[in-house]
Amino acid sequence: MGDKPVWEQIGASFVQHYYQLFDSDRSQLGCIYIDTSCLTWEGQPFQGKGTIMEKLTSLPFTKIAHSITAQDHQPTPDSCILSMVVGQLKADDDPIMGFHQSFILKNINDSWVCTNDMFRLAIHNFG
Amino acid sequence: MECKKEIWQTCGEAFVNQYYQQFDCTNRMGLSSLYSDDACLTWEGTPYRGREAIGAKLVNLPFQRIAHAITEQDCQPTIDSCILIMVFGQLRVDDDPPMAFHQVFMLKCLNGAWACTNDVFRLGIHNIPV
């Protein structure tokens, strides 16, 4: 673990924390967003912590479980971290679906927050 | 930020068009000019750092022909005035069957031009076939 670059450690730690919160109680996700955060959820934009939390807490499922297949992390020129996640999720009794999600993390007041979040189900690629 | 809303969308889309046009229709030698000096590329989980290393990776990809078809793209502005883009689509390499792919770019305005500072590419292995 000590061999990994710091942005990988932070990115991996964030990803684990995010999906753990999402799957157990997504109303707790508020702490990771800020007032200027942007979320694009299946192509729809949401701006700011309040609006984002409204969207996430109103998603129409009771149970959800994410499983991460792959994650990539990179440092950005402005000392942020870009993370891209590929995995599968299962909502309630629906069939398992693939998903893709990208995050930008920024260190504000000694805490890593999510300033950008983009989520899509992996259903768009075959026509 | 509101009055600049269209700038990041327009620039993001223009970059995506230029990137895949160069990727598909040239020998990819010019792609490195789209990246910043210290850009990061992660290609199917392997990291490359710097324009030269990235350019070499892309030029040496082992196929004769490639065609990308973009299904969806999402753009967002970032706090540091960069542009984050997520692209979904299909690609076809030589005579292989089409495959899904997923790519994320971050653009930064450097010396008056938008350059790609971050690029993450993965094939779509969980996609639901229709």
Interface residues (C-beta under 8 A of the other chain):
Chain A: T36 C38 T40 G43 P45 T69 A70 D72 Q74 P75 T76 P77 D78 C80 L82 M84 V86 G87 Q88 M97 G98 F99 H100 S102 I104 K106 T115 N116 M118 R120 A122 I123 H124 N125 F126 G127
Chain B: S36 D38 C40 T42 G45 P47 T71 E72 D74 Q76 P77 T78 I79 D80 C82 L84 M86 F88 G89 Q90 P98 A100 F101 H102 V104 M106 K108 T117 N118 V120 R122 G124 I125 H126 N127 I128 P129 V130
